[in-house]
Amino acid sequence: MNHSGLSSATIWGSIWSYTAFSLGKFAVFLTTVILARILQPEDFGLMAMALVVINFLKRIQNLGVGDAFIYHQDQSGIFANTAFLISILAGGLFSILVFFSAPVVAAFFHEPKAVPVIQVLSVWFIIINLGAIHESTLRKAMNFRKRFFPQLAQSFSKGGCAIALAFLGFGVWSLVIGQLAGEITATVMLWIILTWRPKLQFNLGAAQALIGYGTRTILMKFLQGIFKNIDYLFIGRRMDATQLGLYTIAFRLPDIVIQGIQSALTPVIFSAYVKVQDDMAVLKRGFLKTLNFVSVFSMPISLGMYIIAPEFVEVFYTNRWEPVVPVMRALSVYAIINTFDSQASIIYRATDKITLANKIEFFKMISAVPVLWIAAGYSILIVSIVQIILALITAVIQVYMISRILGIGYTDILKSLKPCITAAAVMIAGIWLLNFWIIPFPAIARMAIVIAWGSILYAGALRMISPDIFQQLVDILKKRKQAS
């Protein structure tokens, strides 16, 4: 694939992936709003306890052979069949491990009610690994249009099932069964959409190549999993299910919007970077454009969430969730700072700098564990503030490392970020002045006015500061509309 074709495939892949993300996350948001009105914080806390162990292992669910299959540009089918067999075996082993470790995990949290929840969720690994290589095949071909439908069906089936069961009084089990229903739906659709059928074919050379790359990436992913879930682990241990439930809901909006953007675009960006891994000049330009693109969207959204957090909670979650407001604000700031860390991770994998990535992830983990453990002894707000500090330290390290790998100067990075930072400053100043006039308005009116006014200010400022970027975003949005 030439660079022009790759660029087009990347843009359309991003459009399809982000469209699936947008619609899927709308379903997640709607589900969260409804469930927050039905279920108790303890229900979300119990589910979060169970998901801690799942999330630790989900990043290495198939021993990294999914990414390894994409990295090795083999077209013979031998790699695909071998990867499928490894994936199925790994899924079974992880399911057994999680099932029998459930009592130990529940004892760690001092919460015996978590045992059956964890054990039922253990089958998640078998379900998802049945479709893991199908999904990797679509990513490898950059066929994100076909990947769109399983992603979308997963979100809506998960939410619909959870809401129905919550109304029937199933409590935390509505979340558990909904989670599994979503994965089953996605896996079945992947098998329907993709005509490829795995064969019982195992090639030792292919297995060594897949596991060789995979074992290096899974350590990085496992360390990332620890770093991203250690806060849930410590809050559940040092506080209780209710506080963990509040923290989970506070993190839900930043996770859906900001970190969800990363999740939507990462598969596209990784697949594109792999295809130009030997052309450092193209990779450098691609990284700067991607950082610019992601930041232009993420920066105003993150700051907007910080501003409207009180109104958002009052309108959608009701006043009984008011304690999550300061936590949600802090986590919104954390989410935007964490953007650079996610971009750096893609570069490490695409350029096979896995050893370096593992060293950085290990440093992040050993730095985070003691301070988050101490913070969890105080409050979920202190935990959130510590997350911001850790994210800032990590961002400095990642800027230094990526600048060395790609030969990018600090001024290049700042130049990529300058348009969104300047436009965001204009937006914040305008909203601050507006707030004096809308204080008497009801919460839903204040929220709607701030969102509309902030969007106008940001778009207008961006158009004046960087008309080229503004026009590119307009063109992409037009293509996205055509795709949907």
C-alpha positions, 0 to 999 in steps of 0.5 A: 500500500502506497503512502497516499492509499495508507493515508486514505485508509487511515482517515476512513479507518478513523472515521469508522472507528470513531463513529462506532465509538461515538454511537457505542459510547452514547449507548454506554452513557445512556445505560449509565444514566439509567442504571445510576437511577436504579442501582446503588453505588455498592452494585457498581462497586462490586462490579468494579471489584470483579472487573479489576482482576478482569482488566488486569488480564484483559490486556494479555488475553491472548498472550499478545498474539493479536498485535503480533499477527498484525505486526507480521505482515504474513498473508499465507494463513499459517500465522492466522490459524496458529494465532487462533489456536494460541488465543483459544488456549490462552482464553481457557487458561485465563478463565480457569485462573480467574474462576479459582482465584475469585475467593482470594480476590474477594478476601483482598477486598474484604467483600465475600459477595464479590466471589460469584460475580468474579467467577461468572465473569471469568468466562469473558476470556473464552468468549472474547478470544473466540473472536480475537483473531477475527477482529485482528484480521479486520484491523490488519486489513484496516477494514474498520467498516466491517469492524464497526458493526460488532463494536456497535452491537456489543455496546447496545446489547450490553446496555439493553440487557443490563437495563432490562435486568436492573428494572427486574431487580437483578442488582449487580447481576444486571451489570454482570450479565449485560457485560457477557451479553455484549461480548457474546454478541460481538463475537458472533457478529465477527464470525458472521461478518468475516468469511475466514474460518480458522483451521486446526493448523499449528506451525512452530515457526509462526508460533515462535514469531507470534509469541516472541513479539507477543511476550514482549508486548504483554509485559508492557500491557500487563504493567499498563493494566496494573497502572490503570487499575491500581487505583480501583484495587486500593480504593476497594481494599482501603475503603469499601464498595460504596466509595469504589462505586462513587469513584467508578461513576466519577471516572465513567464520563472521562473514560467514555469521552476522552480515554474512549477516543484513544481506544477508538483510534489506537487500533487504526493508528497502530495498524497504520504505523506498522505499515510505515515502521521502516520510514522514520520520516513518515512515522514522525509526520504521522505522530505529530499529525495524530497528536494534533488531531487527538488533542484538538478534540480531547482538550476542549472536551476535557475542559468542558467536562470539568466546567459542567461537572456539577450540572451534569451530575445533577441533571443525569445522575441526580443529587444523590451522586453529588459527592462525585463532582470534584472527583469527576473534575480531577479525573477529567484533567487526568484524562487529557494529560494521559493522552500523550502517554497513550500516543507514546505506547503506540509508537513503542509497539509499532517500532518494536521498542518494547523493552524501553516501553516495559522499563517505563511502565515498570517505573510508572508502576513502582512510582504509583503503588506507594503514593496511591496506597497512601492516597486511598487511605484518605479519600477518592478525591485525594486519589484523583489528585495523585493521578494528575501528578503521576500523569504529569510526571509520565508525560514529561518522560514520554515526551523525552523518549519519543523525541529521541526515537522519532527525532522530534524536537520539543518545539515540534510537539509544542507546535502541534499542541499550540492551536488547541491550547490557545483555542481552549484558553479562549473558550475558558475565558468566554465561559468564565464571563458567561457564568456570571449571567447564567447562575440563576438558570436551572442546571439543565439550561446552564449546561446547554448554554455552556456547551453551545457557547463553549463550542462556538468559542473554541471552533471560532478561535481554532478557525482564526488561529489555525484555518488549515487544521479547522478545514481538515476537521471540517472535511473529516466530519463531512466524510464521517457524515457520509460514512454514517 
